[in-house]
Structures are given as C-alpha cells and as structure tokens.
C-alpha cells in the first residue's frame, strides 16, 4: 500500500508531475478575452480540482481550461 493512503495531504512525485503537465497544457491552450491567464491562477485552479479528487488527466485538463477561460484576469497595480 502506498504511503499516500496514510498521508493523504502529501502529494507524490506522480501527483506533482500530473499537475505540472496540466498547468502547462492549460496555459498553452487558454487565452480569454482579457489575454492569457496568470500561471499562478491556473496552478491554483488545478491544485483545487486535484485536492477535491479530480485526478483523471483528461477531465482535469478540460475542467481547468474551462475555469481558466471563464475567470477574469486580475489587473496588477504598479
């Protein structure tokens, strides 16, 4: 039995690799009306979805893309 079942809050290398690939794929595809989303915003979306149990790669990519497209890009104040 993998250790992840004993420590469910800890992400394995496979988990991190999947989320990293998902973020990169979403960033390569998504550009909403206000431009490309911030990588940190996409990473937060992917992490949130993964932590609630969405671990299937294709479904994770599709939903993350949808959420990133519908999310307004936050303007930064300089």
Secondary structure, 3 states (H helix, E strand, C coil): CCHHHCCCCCCCHHHHHHHHHHHHHHHHHCCECCECCCHHHHHHHHHHHHHCCCCCHHHHHHHHHHHHHHCCCCCCCC
